[in-house]
């Protein structure tokens, strides 16, 4: 099959060797996928999912039983009291913005305890960019506490929470565009216990983007009050065309829903835009797609390490999200790598991706993603800011077979160049 693409024979042999070594790791991913698949299937059954729940409801969206049932299913899967899952939520960034502005008021304090947040989140907060509508511009106080050697700084967190009331603590589970490790569920569980002991009324919010269904448990199960994510990532299963979710305590979800729609309306309105079927099907496929993505990333990590690249995580490290990073050393190598991923994609493989400005990001970005759903990062994709140390952030692979082929085509292009 590889000879259809004129892939170097040495690369083919290396891939066969690598795949055999990865068999035990793949088996572990499959076990986790089975556990999460059982959660999804049981929630579908417990809520009596019917084909009538896929129907389009237009206008105001009154009495959309399919939409209401979907949110009950999300709440059950995540062990939460309530959920907001809507097509009108355009991205993970949008979901985060809704949560922040729904939960925080003038004079409240927000603290990020996982260090500096992701680029687009800094624009929402107001620590970068020039928007007049940021959290800081609306009178919300922002602080951050850095990680120490990829661990929460429990001493500083405890001292700060003891000093004065903090309305909301935010944890970014994934690494974003940073060199730190992503944060495991176990670490989230430990810090939630610390926070609740010192300040039980502080809201703990977790940015769960890229982390859904990677481990056996989710942040709500270990002490978080509310979590946020995107259907363009794990939970969309490569099927959802748009959308985002917020799950957590009932009163918090209501507050966020009033920001989503209007005070007094909350979750009661919102046409489903004929997306119910894609949301249900995407959620159904999500555990398997996440498993395939993890296999693809581990395969890529091992192959790239064998070829002399600096990768993180290493192929045999514990994973809590679907992101793989590759430090490429200089701008030229970074661009070539992303071009290789683009050329290994099913859609627009002929495109030569180049660095360009992106809305919400302070630096030029180079992005590769020949995906069926525009911007979908559960599909094999790669993106990077054009700054040192020129790190590519790769994720996705809705089937392992296509993911493996995409990585091989990308590596073949780079090695030939």
ABEGO torsion letter per residue (X at the ends): XAAAAGBBAAAAAAAAAAAAAAAAAAAAAAAAAAAAAAAAAAAAAAAGBBAAAABBBBEAGBGBAAAAAAAAAAAAAAGBABBBBBAABABAAAAAAAAAAAABBBGBBBBBAAEBBBAAAAAAAGABEABAABAAAAGBBBBBBBBBGGBBBAAAAAAAAAABBBABBBBBABAEBBABBBBBAAAAAAAAAAAAAABAABBBBBBABGABGABABBAAAAGBABBBBBAABAAAGGABABEBBBBEBAAAAAAAAAAABBBGAEAABEBAGGAAAAAAAAAAAAAAAAAAAAAAAAAAAAAAAAAGBBBOBBAABBBABABBBBBAGBAAAAAAAAAAAAAABABGAABBBBBBBBBGBABBBBBBBBBABBGBAABBBBBBBBBOAGBBBBBEGABAAAAAAAAAAAAAAAAAX
